[in-house]
Amino acid sequence: MSANGVIEVAIIGGGLAGAALANALLKHRHINVNIFESAPEFSERGAAVGIDLNAQGAFAEIGGAVTDVVERAGGVAMDSSRMVMGAGPNALEKIFDLEPEQRGKAVHRAALLAELLKPIDETQKHTSKRVCQIEDSDSSRAVIRFEDGTQFHADAVIGADGVRGYVRTHILGKDHPATPAQRSDFWDARSLVTVEKAKEILGNDYFAEQRQYGYVGDGGFFLHDGHDDGKMVQFVVSGVSRNEIWAEDEWSKKLDREALEKNIEGWFIPSLHERVVEVMLQNPDLKAFPQTHHAIDAPTYAKGALCIMGDAAHCMTPWQGSGAAQALEDTVILEAVLGRVKNPKQIPAAFTAYDKARRARTQKIVHSSAGTGVILCGRGEDIGLDLAKIQGFLPERWNFIYKHNQAESKKAALADFEKLSGPN
Ligand SMILES: Cc1cc2nc3c(=O)[nH]c(=O)nc-3n(C[C@H](O)[C@H](O)[C@H](O)COP(=O)(O)OP(=O)(O)OC[C@H]3O[C@@H](n4cnc5c(N)ncnc54)[C@H](O)[C@@H]3O)c2cc1C
């Protein structure tokens, strides 16, 4: 703690998780927050991110500057059907529509990140700062060392440094089986096209503006959703990896027409197959990426005055579209408990309360997400391509994510913090 009683918080990683937390902590005058990003600029790869109901709830719970950040970033309501399914050799059937109150929003990642970072003073945002070492002890501030030879001293360090970040390794140890993320059984590829092009290629049977449609195939899945004020549409093709697709250490693969055709062969009815190929090849740099996740549960998200959040803590496959949402739920709890800290000695209690509030739920979603992928690729055990059975399974898989009472969870974490932290 500095002489003026300010608690120094360092956030490592300037993705959606780190930016949301830095923004949320601005409301606490006794906290000085600095955010350190390894890249030369704050940026987001990829197109849309779905802001589901619980993520919207998290923004509302955080309040202040983030309340309407999704609207300011051009978020588009995912109107109507979440899933209209084409399955098996010839079926095209609707599985279920979302009720209006269940609908999420799709927003351009870079726009959302920019809005989250906007209120943070330039002096608190640092780029080209790759953390390579942290020295922490019970008695003094942590020393964060960067690759450029500089260092920073902080009372609390939050690793929001993503799936291959440093802080998870520091907390769990480099040899712990839960430290590295694992490659899942799935891969995906993405393409972003204008609404006009999407209509032209997909036609009315397969496309409706500003709706999120998903098609179950025999081994894979095809999805589209609108974003960027409704002008652009994101297409995703994803599915079960075939053995010949990936070499052991291969983390991306260029997809030309032949490779794409080979990898999605037999998934969809012919009329859909043709359209999937055409719309995906609109991306001149089409690549397949293996989906990774923390398949092995971490025993903790916290150690002393250090903790991890977002993908650093619980990287998940995208099948339930909840990774960013979970980072926002993390933010709700971290903002609340850090807001109560009056003395740096209480920081370990704040992070223990955070770990208790967040770990079990997020790890459950990591596993649920991978299991949902199996179902959406028509490979669920005793489910296969039976649309009625798929319909039966899906709502319960999403409801426990959406119907999470963030205010209650925050209250419980604050009560835990009070119990653990002792007198100021
Ligand atoms: C294909 C796909 C689709 C998805 N769709 C959705 C969706 O619809 N809805 C949803 O809620 N979620 C979705 N997700 C998940 C969501 O994108 C992620 O969970 C979220 O972006 C993670 O944010 P993060 O800030 O934790 O990590 P990241 O975005 O990975 O940010 C980590 C940052 O830390 C920096 N960094 C790394 N190491 C260091 C270091 N040593 N020092 C300093 N900085 C460092 C990195 O450069 C990076 O900027 C999807 C994910 C994928 C892959």
Residues whose N, C-alpha, C, O or C-beta is under 5 A from the ligand:
A	BS01	LIG	I12 G13 G14 G15 L16 A17 G18 F36 E37 S38 A39 S43 A48 V49 G50 K129 R130 V131 A160 D161 G162 V163 R164 G165 Y166 M309 G310 D311 A312 P318 G321 S322 G323 A324 A325 A327
